[in-house]
Amino acid sequence: MWVWLRMVMAMAVALLPGGFPLLLAYVTTRTLRARWRVAREQAAGREVTWRDVVATLHFKDLVREARAAL
């Protein structure tokens, strides 16, 4: 499933004028979901908010995820 999605995203970036924002949205969503899972595992009983997740996000993490996505 993920392999097909990666292939479609690569084609969208190459062919569509709006492909780059689509790739950015995909990478951001993928990174935030991964961070959300990690934050829930480390929460130890307390509620996790989006602010907690976004506060730990760095640009280098987005770049790393973008490279892994392609």
N, CA, C and O atoms as a CHARMM CRD file, in Angstrom:
* protein
*
  280
    1    1 MET  N      0.83100  -1.19100   0.00000 PROA 1      0.00000
    2    1 MET  CA     0.00000   0.00000   0.00000 PROA 1      0.00000
    3    1 MET  C      0.87700   1.25600   0.00000 PROA 1      0.00000
    4    1 MET  O      0.67300   2.15200  -0.82000 PROA 1      0.00000
    5    2 TRP  N      1.84600   1.32600   0.91100 PROA 2      0.00000
    6    2 TRP  CA     2.68900   2.52500   1.01700 PROA 2      0.00000
    7    2 TRP  C      3.56300   2.70200  -0.21600 PROA 2      0.00000
    8    2 TRP  O      3.88300   3.82900  -0.59400 PROA 2      0.00000
    9    3 VAL  N      3.95100   1.59700  -0.84500 PROA 3      0.00000
   10    3 VAL  CA     4.78800   1.68600  -2.04100 PROA 3      0.00000
   11    3 VAL  C      4.00500   2.35200  -3.16800 PROA 3      0.00000
   12    3 VAL  O      4.53900   3.19900  -3.88500 PROA 3      0.00000
   13    4 TRP  N      2.75200   1.97200  -3.32200 PROA 4      0.00000
   14    4 TRP  CA     1.92600   2.59200  -4.35400 PROA 4      0.00000
   15    4 TRP  C      1.70700   4.06700  -4.06400 PROA 4      0.00000
   16    4 TRP  O      1.74300   4.89400  -4.97500 PROA 4      0.00000
   17    5 LEU  N      1.48400   4.39600  -2.81100 PROA 5      0.00000
   18    5 LEU  CA     1.27400   5.78800  -2.44500 PROA 5      0.00000
   19    5 LEU  C      2.52800   6.61700  -2.71900 PROA 5      0.00000
   20    5 LEU  O      2.43300   7.75400  -3.18200 PROA 5      0.00000
   21    6 ARG  N      3.68100   6.06300  -2.43900 PROA 6      0.00000
   22    6 ARG  CA     4.93900   6.76500  -2.73200 PROA 6      0.00000
   23    6 ARG  C      5.10500   6.99500  -4.22600 PROA 6      0.00000
   24    6 ARG  O      5.53600   8.06700  -4.65200 PROA 6      0.00000
   25    7 MET  N      4.76300   5.98800  -5.01900 PROA 7      0.00000
   26    7 MET  CA     4.89100   6.12200  -6.45700 PROA 7      0.00000
   27    7 MET  C      3.93200   7.19400  -6.99400 PROA 7      0.00000
   28    7 MET  O      4.30800   7.99900  -7.84600 PROA 7      0.00000
   29    8 VAL  N      2.71400   7.19800  -6.49800 PROA 8      0.00000
   30    8 VAL  CA     1.73800   8.19900  -6.92000 PROA 8      0.00000
   31    8 VAL  C      2.19900   9.59200  -6.51600 PROA 8      0.00000
   32    8 VAL  O      2.06200  10.53600  -7.29400 PROA 8      0.00000
   33    9 MET  N      2.74400   9.73300  -5.31000 PROA 9      0.00000
   34    9 MET  CA     3.22800  11.03600  -4.85500 PROA 9      0.00000
   35    9 MET  C      4.39900  11.51600  -5.71800 PROA 9      0.00000
   36    9 MET  O      4.47600  12.69700  -6.05500 PROA 9      0.00000
   37   10 ALA  N      5.29400  10.62100  -6.06900 PROA 10     0.00000
   38   10 ALA  CA     6.42300  11.00800  -6.91300 PROA 10     0.00000
   39   10 ALA  C      5.94500  11.46000  -8.28700 PROA 10     0.00000
   40   10 ALA  O      6.46800  12.42900  -8.83900 PROA 10     0.00000
   41   11 MET  N      4.97400  10.77800  -8.83200 PROA 11     0.00000
   42   11 MET  CA     4.42500  11.17000 -10.12900 PROA 11     0.00000
   43   11 MET  C      3.67700  12.50200 -10.02800 PROA 11     0.00000
   44   11 MET  O      3.74800  13.32500 -10.94100 PROA 11     0.00000
   45   12 ALA  N      2.96300  12.71400  -8.92400 PROA 12     0.00000
   46   12 ALA  CA     2.22200  13.96500  -8.74600 PROA 12     0.00000
   47   12 ALA  C      3.17700  15.14700  -8.65400 PROA 12     0.00000
   48   12 ALA  O      2.91000  16.20800  -9.21800 PROA 12     0.00000
   49   13 VAL  N      4.27600  14.97200  -7.95500 PROA 13     0.00000
   50   13 VAL  CA     5.25300  16.05400  -7.82200 PROA 13     0.00000
   51   13 VAL  C      5.89000  16.34600  -9.17500 PROA 13     0.00000
   52   13 VAL  O      6.15300  17.50200  -9.50900 PROA 13     0.00000
   53   14 ALA  N      6.13300  15.30100  -9.94600 PROA 14     0.00000
   54   14 ALA  CA     6.78700  15.48900 -11.23700 PROA 14     0.00000
   55   14 ALA  C      5.84800  16.07000 -12.30100 PROA 14     0.00000
   56   14 ALA  O      6.28500  16.83300 -13.16200 PROA 14     0.00000
   57   15 LEU  N      4.57300  15.71500 -12.24300 PROA 15     0.00000
   58   15 LEU  CA     3.67400  16.07100 -13.33700 PROA 15     0.00000
   59   15 LEU  C      2.70200  17.21000 -13.04200 PROA 15     0.00000
   60   15 LEU  O      2.38400  17.99200 -13.93900 PROA 15     0.00000
   61   16 LEU  N      2.23900  17.31500 -11.84000 PROA 16     0.00000
   62   16 LEU  CA     1.21200  18.29900 -11.51900 PROA 16     0.00000
   63   16 LEU  C      1.82600  19.61200 -11.04000 PROA 16     0.00000
   64   16 LEU  O      2.83500  19.59900 -10.33600 PROA 16     0.00000
   65   17 PRO  N      1.23500  20.73200 -11.40800 PROA 17     0.00000
   66   17 PRO  CA     1.74300  22.01700 -10.91900 PROA 17     0.00000
   67   17 PRO  C      1.60100  22.16100  -9.39500 PROA 17     0.00000
   68   17 PRO  O      2.41600  22.83000  -8.75900 PROA 17     0.00000
   69   18 GLY  N      0.59400  21.55000  -8.82100 PROA 18     0.00000
   70   18 GLY  CA     0.38500  21.62700  -7.37300 PROA 18     0.00000
   71   18 GLY  C      0.94000  20.42700  -6.64400 PROA 18     0.00000
   72   18 GLY  O      0.55100  20.16500  -5.50600 PROA 18     0.00000
   73   19 GLY  N      1.83300  19.69700  -7.26400 PROA 19     0.00000
   74   19 GLY  CA     2.35900  18.46900  -6.67900 PROA 19     0.00000
   75   19 GLY  C      3.24400  18.70000  -5.46900 PROA 19     0.00000
   76   19 GLY  O      3.23000  17.90600  -4.52800 PROA 19     0.00000
   77   20 PHE  N      4.01300  19.77900  -5.48300 PROA 20     0.00000
   78   20 PHE  CA     4.91200  20.03200  -4.35600 PROA 20     0.00000
   79   20 PHE  C      4.15300  20.32200  -3.06500 PROA 20     0.00000
   80   20 PHE  O      4.50800  19.76000  -2.02900 PROA 20     0.00000
   81   21 PRO  N      3.12100  21.17600  -3.07500 PROA 21     0.00000
   82   21 PRO  CA     2.34000  21.34400  -1.83800 PROA 21     0.00000
   83   21 PRO  C      1.67400  20.05100  -1.38500 PROA 21     0.00000
   84   21 PRO  O      1.51300  19.81700  -0.18700 PROA 21     0.00000
   85   22 LEU  N      1.28900  19.21200  -2.34200 PROA 22     0.00000
   86   22 LEU  CA     0.70800  17.91800  -1.99700 PROA 22     0.00000
   87   22 LEU  C      1.73700  17.03900  -1.29300 PROA 22     0.00000
   88   22 LEU  O      1.41800  16.36300  -0.31400 PROA 22     0.00000
   89   23 LEU  N      2.96300  17.05200  -1.79100 PROA 23     0.00000
   90   23 LEU  CA     4.03600  16.29200  -1.14400 PROA 23     0.00000
   91   23 LEU  C      4.30600  16.83100   0.25400 PROA 23     0.00000
   92   23 LEU  O      4.48700  16.05200   1.19000 PROA 23     0.00000
   93   24 LEU  N      4.33600  18.14300   0.40700 PROA 24     0.00000
   94   24 LEU  CA     4.55100  18.73600   1.72200 PROA 24     0.00000
   95   24 LEU  C      3.45400  18.33200   2.69800 PROA 24     0.00000
   96   24 LEU  O      3.74000  18.02700   3.85600 PROA 24     0.00000
   97   25 ALA  N      2.21400  18.32700   2.25000 PROA 25     0.00000
   98   25 ALA  CA     1.09700  17.92400   3.10200 PROA 25     0.00000
   99   25 ALA  C      1.23100  16.45900   3.50600 PROA 25     0.00000
  100   25 ALA  O      0.96100  16.10900   4.65500 PROA 25     0.00000
  101   26 TYR  N      1.64000  15.61100   2.58700 PROA 26     0.00000
  102   26 TYR  CA     1.83000  14.19400   2.88200 PROA 26     0.00000
  103   26 TYR  C      2.93800  13.98600   3.91700 PROA 26     0.00000
  104   26 TYR  O      2.76900  13.24000   4.88100 PROA 26     0.00000
  105   27 VAL  N      4.06000  14.65100   3.70500 PROA 27     0.00000
  106   27 VAL  CA     5.18800  14.49700   4.62200 PROA 27     0.00000
  107   27 VAL  C      4.83200  15.03200   6.01400 PROA 27     0.00000
  108   27 VAL  O      5.16400  14.41000   7.02300 PROA 27     0.00000
  109   28 THR  N      4.16200  16.17300   6.06400 PROA 28     0.00000
  110   28 THR  CA     3.77400  16.75000   7.34600 PROA 28     0.00000
  111   28 THR  C      2.80100  15.83800   8.07500 PROA 28     0.00000
  112   28 THR  O      2.93800  15.62300   9.27900 PROA 28     0.00000
  113   29 THR  N      1.83200  15.30400   7.36700 PROA 29     0.00000
  114   29 THR  CA     0.86000  14.39600   7.98500 PROA 29     0.00000
  115   29 THR  C      1.53600  13.13800   8.49600 PROA 29     0.00000
  116   29 THR  O      1.25200  12.67500   9.60000 PROA 29     0.00000
  117   30 ARG  N      2.42500  12.59100   7.69500 PROA 30     0.00000
  118   30 ARG  CA     3.13400  11.37300   8.10300 PROA 30     0.00000
  119   30 ARG  C      3.99300  11.62100   9.35400 PROA 30     0.00000
  120   30 ARG  O      4.02200  10.79800  10.26900 PROA 30     0.00000
  121   31 THR  N      4.67400  12.74200   9.37700 PROA 31     0.00000
  122   31 THR  CA     5.52300  13.07500  10.51900 PROA 31     0.00000
  123   31 THR  C      4.69000  13.32800  11.77500 PROA 31     0.00000
  124   31 THR  O      5.03200  12.85100  12.85700 PROA 31     0.00000
  125   32 LEU  N      3.60400  14.07400  11.63100 PROA 32     0.00000
  126   32 LEU  CA     2.75700  14.36500  12.79100 PROA 32     0.00000
  127   32 LEU  C      2.11700  13.10200  13.34800 PROA 32     0.00000
  128   32 LEU  O      2.00800  12.94900  14.56500 PROA 32     0.00000
  129   33 ARG  N      1.69000  12.19100  12.46800 PROA 33     0.00000
  130   33 ARG  CA     1.11500  10.92800  12.95600 PROA 33     0.00000
  131   33 ARG  C      2.14600  10.11300  13.71700 PROA 33     0.00000
  132   33 ARG  O      1.82700   9.52500  14.75000 PROA 33     0.00000
  133   34 ALA  N      3.37700  10.07100  13.22300 PROA 34     0.00000
  134   34 ALA  CA     4.43400   9.33100  13.91700 PROA 34     0.00000
  135   34 ALA  C      4.74500   9.97300  15.26000 PROA 34     0.00000
  136   34 ALA  O      4.90700   9.27500  16.26000 PROA 34     0.00000
  137   35 ARG  N      4.82800  11.29400  15.28700 PROA 35     0.00000
  138   35 ARG  CA     5.08400  12.00500  16.54700 PROA 35     0.00000
  139   35 ARG  C      3.93600  11.81300  17.53300 PROA 35     0.00000
  140   35 ARG  O      4.16100  11.69700  18.73800 PROA 35     0.00000
  141   36 TRP  N      2.69900  11.78000  17.01800 PROA 36     0.00000
  142   36 TRP  CA     1.52700  11.59200  17.87600 PROA 36     0.00000
  143   36 TRP  C      1.58900  10.22800  18.55900 PROA 36     0.00000
  144   36 TRP  O      1.30600  10.11400  19.75100 PROA 36     0.00000
  145   37 ARG  N      1.96200   9.18700  17.79500 PROA 37     0.00000
  146   37 ARG  CA     2.08900   7.84800  18.37900 PROA 37     0.00000
  147   37 ARG  C      3.15600   7.81500  19.46500 PROA 37     0.00000
  148   37 ARG  O      2.94600   7.24000  20.53300 PROA 37     0.00000
  149   38 VAL  N      4.29500   8.43000  19.19100 PROA 38     0.00000
  150   38 VAL  CA     5.38000   8.45100  20.17900 PROA 38     0.00000
  151   38 VAL  C      4.95200   9.20600  21.43100 PROA 38     0.00000
  152   38 VAL  O      5.23300   8.76800  22.54700 PROA 38     0.00000
  153   39 ALA  N      4.27700  10.33100  21.25300 PROA 39     0.00000
  154   39 ALA  CA     3.83400  11.13300  22.39300 PROA 39     0.00000
  155   39 ALA  C      2.81400  10.36900  23.22800 PROA 39     0.00000
  156   39 ALA  O      2.82800  10.46700  24.45600 PROA 39     0.00000
  157   40 ARG  N      1.93000   9.61000  22.58500 PROA 40     0.00000
  158   40 ARG  CA     0.94600   8.82300  23.33100 PROA 40     0.00000
  159   40 ARG  C      1.61500   7.71000  24.12100 PROA 40     0.00000
  160   40 ARG  O      1.19200   7.39100  25.23300 PROA 40     0.00000
  161   41 GLU  N      2.66500   7.11500  23.54600 PROA 41     0.00000
  162   41 GLU  CA     3.38800   6.05800  24.25300 PROA 41     0.00000
  163   41 GLU  C      4.13400   6.60300  25.46100 PROA 41     0.00000
  164   41 GLU  O      4.23700   5.92200  26.48100 PROA 41     0.00000
  165   42 GLN  N      4.65200   7.81600  25.36300 PROA 42     0.00000
  166   42 GLN  CA     5.43500   8.40600  26.44200 PROA 42     0.00000
  167   42 GLN  C      4.59600   9.20200  27.43900 PROA 42     0.00000
  168   42 GLN  O      5.13200   9.72600  28.41500 PROA 42     0.00000
  169   43 ALA  N      3.30000   9.29700  27.20700 PROA 43     0.00000
  170   43 ALA  CA     2.45100  10.16100  28.03100 PROA 43     0.00000
  171   43 ALA  C      2.29600   9.65800  29.45600 PROA 43     0.00000
  172   43 ALA  O      2.14900  10.46100  30.37700 PROA 43     0.00000
  173   44 ALA  N      2.32600   8.37400  29.65200 PROA 44     0.00000
  174   44 ALA  CA     2.21000   7.78100  30.99200 PROA 44     0.00000
  175   44 ALA  C      0.93500   8.22100  31.70900 PROA 44     0.00000
  176   44 ALA  O      0.97100   8.65300  32.86100 PROA 44     0.00000
  177   45 GLY  N     -0.18500   8.10500  31.01000 PROA 45     0.00000
  178   45 GLY  CA    -1.45900   8.37500  31.65700 PROA 45     0.00000
  179   45 GLY  C     -2.01800   9.76300  31.49000 PROA 45     0.00000
  180   45 GLY  O     -3.19600   9.98100  31.77300 PROA 45     0.00000
  181   46 ARG  N     -1.22300  10.71200  31.04300 PROA 46     0.00000
  182   46 ARG  CA    -1.77300  12.06100  30.86800 PROA 46     0.00000
  183   46 ARG  C     -2.20300  12.24500  29.41800 PROA 46     0.00000
  184   46 ARG  O     -1.76800  11.51200  28.52900 PROA 46     0.00000
  185   47 GLU  N     -3.05900  13.23000  29.19500 PROA 47     0.00000
  186   47 GLU  CA    -3.59500  13.47700  27.87000 PROA 47     0.00000
  187   47 GLU  C     -2.57700  14.21100  26.99600 PROA 47     0.00000
  188   47 GLU  O     -1.89600  15.12800  27.45500 PROA 47     0.00000
  189   48 VAL  N     -2.48500  13.80100  25.74800 PROA 48     0.00000
  190   48 VAL  CA    -1.56100  14.41700  24.79900 PROA 48     0.00000
  191   48 VAL  C     -2.33300  15.42400  23.95100 PROA 48     0.00000
  192   48 VAL  O     -3.42500  15.12900  23.46500 PROA 48     0.00000
  193   49 THR  N     -1.76100  16.61100  23.77800 PROA 49     0.00000
  194   49 THR  CA    -2.39200  17.63400  22.95200 PROA 49     0.00000
  195   49 THR  C     -1.55800  17.84400  21.68900 PROA 49     0.00000
  196   49 THR  O     -0.39800  17.43700  21.61700 PROA 49     0.00000
  197   50 TRP  N     -2.17400  18.48700  20.69900 PROA 50     0.00000
  198   50 TRP  CA    -1.44800  18.79400  19.46800 PROA 50     0.00000
  199   50 TRP  C     -0.29700  19.74700  19.73600 PROA 50     0.00000
  200   50 TRP  O      0.72300  19.71600  19.04800 PROA 50     0.00000
  201   51 ARG  N     -0.46900  20.58700  20.73400 PROA 51     0.00000
  202   51 ARG  CA     0.61100  21.52200  21.07700 PROA 51     0.00000
  203   51 ARG  C      1.85300  20.76500  21.53700 PROA 51     0.00000
  204   51 ARG  O      2.97400  21.14400  21.19500 PROA 51     0.00000
  205   52 ASP  N      1.66100  19.70000  22.30900 PROA 52     0.00000
  206   52 ASP  CA     2.78800  18.86900  22.74300 PROA 52     0.00000
  207   52 ASP  C      3.50300  18.24700  21.54100 PROA 52     0.00000
  208   52 ASP  O      4.73200  18.18300  21.49400 PROA 52     0.00000
  209   53 VAL  N      2.71900  17.79800  20.58600 PROA 53     0.00000
  210   53 VAL  CA     3.29000  17.13400  19.41500 PROA 53     0.00000
  211   53 VAL  C      4.02900  18.13300  18.53400 PROA 53     0.00000
  212   53 VAL  O      5.15800  17.87400  18.11600 PROA 53     0.00000
  213   54 VAL  N      3.40700  19.26500  18.25000 PROA 54     0.00000
  214   54 VAL  CA     4.01700  20.26300  17.37100 PROA 54     0.00000
  215   54 VAL  C      5.23700  20.91500  18.02100 PROA 54     0.00000
  216   54 VAL  O      6.16400  21.32500  17.32300 PROA 54     0.00000
  217   55 ALA  N      5.24300  21.01300  19.33200 PROA 55     0.00000
  218   55 ALA  CA     6.36800  21.62800  20.03300 PROA 55     0.00000
  219   55 ALA  C      7.65400  20.82000  19.87400 PROA 55     0.00000
  220   55 ALA  O      8.74900  21.37600  19.95300 PROA 55     0.00000
  221   56 THR  N      7.52900  19.52500  19.65400 PROA 56     0.00000
  222   56 THR  CA     8.72100  18.68700  19.49700 PROA 56     0.00000
  223   56 THR  C      9.14300  18.52600  18.04500 PROA 56     0.00000
  224   56 THR  O     10.14400  17.86500  17.76600 PROA 56     0.00000
  225   57 LEU  N      8.40500  19.11200  17.12400 PROA 57     0.00000
  226   57 LEU  CA     8.68200  18.95800  15.70400 PROA 57     0.00000
  227   57 LEU  C      9.74600  19.96000  15.25700 PROA 57     0.00000
  228   57 LEU  O      9.68400  21.14000  15.60500 PROA 57     0.00000
  229   58 HSD  N     10.71000  19.48500  14.49100 PROA 58     0.00000
  230   58 HSD  CA    11.77200  20.32800  13.95900 PROA 58     0.00000
  231   58 HSD  C     11.81400  20.18900  12.44400 PROA 58     0.00000
  232   58 HSD  O     11.37500  19.17800  11.89500 PROA 58     0.00000
  233   59 PHE  N     12.33700  21.19700  11.77600 PROA 59     0.00000
  234   59 PHE  CA    12.41900  21.18500  10.32000 PROA 59     0.00000
  235   59 PHE  C     13.25500  20.01700   9.82100 PROA 59     0.00000
  236   59 PHE  O     12.94800  19.43400   8.78100 PROA 59     0.00000
  237   60 LYS  N     14.30200  19.67200  10.54600 PROA 60     0.00000
  238   60 LYS  CA    15.15300  18.56400  10.10700 PROA 60     0.00000
  239   60 LYS  C     14.39200  17.24400  10.11000 PROA 60     0.00000
  240   60 LYS  O     14.69700  16.35100   9.32000 PROA 60     0.00000
  241   61 ASP  N     13.39400  17.11500  11.00200 PROA 61     0.00000
  242   61 ASP  CA    12.56000  15.91100  11.00800 PROA 61     0.00000
  243   61 ASP  C     11.70500  15.84100   9.74900 PROA 61     0.00000
  244   61 ASP  O     11.52700  14.76700   9.17500 PROA 61     0.00000
  245   62 LEU  N     11.17500  16.98800   9.31800 PROA 62     0.00000
  246   62 LEU  CA    10.38600  17.01800   8.09000 PROA 62     0.00000
  247   62 LEU  C     11.24500  16.67100   6.87500 PROA 62     0.00000
  248   62 LEU  O     10.79900  15.95700   5.97700 PROA 62     0.00000
  249   63 VAL  N     12.46100  17.17100   6.85200 PROA 63     0.00000
  250   63 VAL  CA    13.37100  16.86800   5.73900 PROA 63     0.00000
  251   63 VAL  C     13.71000  15.38400   5.73300 PROA 63     0.00000
  252   63 VAL  O     13.73700  14.75900   4.67300 PROA 63     0.00000
  253   64 ARG  N     13.96700  14.81500   6.90300 PROA 64     0.00000
  254   64 ARG  CA    14.27800  13.39200   6.99900 PROA 64     0.00000
  255   64 ARG  C     13.10600  12.54700   6.50900 PROA 64     0.00000
  256   64 ARG  O     13.30400  11.56800   5.78900 PROA 64     0.00000
  257   65 GLU  N     11.89000  12.92000   6.89500 PROA 65     0.00000
  258   65 GLU  CA    10.70100  12.19800   6.45100 PROA 65     0.00000
  259   65 GLU  C     10.48400  12.35300   4.95000 PROA 65     0.00000
  260   65 GLU  O     10.05900  11.40600   4.28800 PROA 65     0.00000
  261   66 ALA  N     10.76700  13.52100   4.41100 PROA 66     0.00000
  262   66 ALA  CA    10.61200  13.73500   2.96800 PROA 66     0.00000
  263   66 ALA  C     11.58200  12.84400   2.19300 PROA 66     0.00000
  264   66 ALA  O     11.22400  12.27600   1.16100 PROA 66     0.00000
  265   67 ARG  N     12.78000  12.72900   2.68600 PROA 67     0.00000
  266   67 ARG  CA    13.75400  11.85900   2.01700 PROA 67     0.00000
  267   67 ARG  C     13.34000  10.39800   2.12000 PROA 67     0.00000
  268   67 ARG  O     13.54100   9.62600   1.18300 PROA 67     0.00000
  269   68 ALA  N     12.76600  10.02000   3.24600 PROA 68     0.00000
  270   68 ALA  CA    12.30500   8.63000   3.40700 PROA 68     0.00000
  271   68 ALA  C     11.08100   8.35500   2.54500 PROA 68     0.00000
  272   68 ALA  O     10.88100   7.22800   2.09200 PROA 68     0.00000
  273   69 ALA  N     10.26000   9.37500   2.31600 PROA 69     0.00000
  274   69 ALA  CA     9.04700   9.18600   1.52200 PROA 69     0.00000
  275   69 ALA  C      9.36300   8.99000   0.05200 PROA 69     0.00000
  276   69 ALA  O      8.61300   8.32400  -0.66200 PROA 69     0.00000
  277   70 LEU  N     10.45500   9.55800  -0.40100 PROA 70     0.00000
  278   70 LEU  CA    10.80400   9.41300  -1.81900 PROA 70     0.00000
  279   70 LEU  C     11.90200   8.42100  -1.95100 PROA 70     0.00000
  280   70 LEU  O     12.35300   8.14500  -3.06300 PROA 70     0.00000
